[in-house]
Amino acid sequence: QVLPVESGGGSVQTGGSLRLSCTVDRYSRRTDCLGWFRRAPGKGRWGVAAITTGDGTTYYDDSVKGRFTISHDATMNTLYLQMNNLQPEDTAMYYCAARPDFVCSRALVAGTGTEFFYWGQGTQVTVSS
């Protein structure tokens, strides 16, 4: 019933790190698909990463693979996005999203996120060169 709430955004220099957090509800007693999406200036929303809470399977957009890590703490009902080696191209508004009672797939992160039902308000990440 509670919508996601993001935090942790800010301004960093190229090569810096940030960790985004998102308070999420336990939508299903078995499994949910949780994801991070971003909207860069002049571009549409696109997937960053997703995780299936039931088995921990993760998916990443090619642009962040090896630099970002998505994780979920079931005890704290918190979704995280650890972002390392940030680049100016990562500057965007970041949103967390949830699809209850669902298993993630590569297709869900390779898109605009229309498959997700619940969205947070967004947190801004700015990376300067």
N, C-alpha and C positions, 0 to 999 in steps of 0.2 A: 504493500500500500504506500510505502514511503519512496519518494523519488530519489535517484542518486544525487549526491552532492560532492562536487570536486573541490580540491584545494591543492596547493603546492606550486602553482605557477609563479613566474617571475621573470626577471631579466638577467641573462648571463652572457658571458663572452664566448666566442667560438672555442670549443673544446671543453667547456664546462659541463656540469651535471645538475640535474634536477630530479626529484622524485615526486610524482603526482600521486595523490590519494583520492579515493572516492568511496564514500560511505554508501553501501548498498544493502538492500534488504535480502533476506533469505526467501527468495521467491518460490523455490521448490525444495522439497525435502530430499530430492534425488539429484537433480542437475539443472544448471542454468548456463547460458552463454553470456559472458560479460566481455565488453570490448571498449577500446579506446579509439576515437575518431578525431580528426582535426580538420579545420577549415583555414587554409592559408589565404592571405590577401589576394584577391583576384581569381581565386580558384574555388571549386566546389568542395564539399565535405568528402573525405576519403578515409578508409580504414587504416589504422596504425597497427593494432594488435588485438587478439581475442583469446579468451581462455574458457574452456569447459570446466566448470567447477567440480563436476562429478569425477573426472579422472585426471584433471590437470593438463590436458592436451592444449598446446598453444599454437598460434599462427601469427605471422608477422608480415607486414608489407615489406617488399624488397628494399625500400628506401631506408628502413630502420633496422634491418636484420644485422645482428652482431653488435648493435649499439644500445638498443632498448630491450628491456625485459619486463614482461607482464607477469603479475603474480596475484594470488588471492589468499587472504587470511580469513578462513571460515569462522574462526572463533571471534574475531573482531568485526566481521562483516565488512571488510575493507578490501577494495581493489587497488592495486598499485601499478604504476608505470615508472620504472627506473630508467632514466634517460641519460646516457653517457656520451661523451664526445659530440656534444650538440653542435650543429651547423646552422648558419643563417637560414638555410632552406627549411629548417624545422620550425621557424617562427610561424605560429598559428594559434588559433583558439582550440583548445583540447577539450573534448567531451567524453564522458564515460556513458555507457549505455548497457542495457540489459534486455535479454530475451528470455523470459521465464520458461522453465520446463522445456529446455532445448539443448541440443548438442551443437557446438560450434563446428564450422567447416571452413576450408580455405576460401570458399566463395563468399562467406559472410564478411570477411575482412577485406576482400578485394572488391570493394564497392562503396556506396554512399551511406550504408547503414540503414536502409529502409526496412530491413528485417527486424530491427530492434524496436521494442515497445516503449521502453522507459529511458529518458535522457536527463542528464544533469544540465546545469546552467552554463557550464563551461568555465575554463580557467586559462588565462592568457600566458603564453610562453613566447618570449622575445629573445632572440640570439643575435648579438651584434658581432660584426667582423673586426 
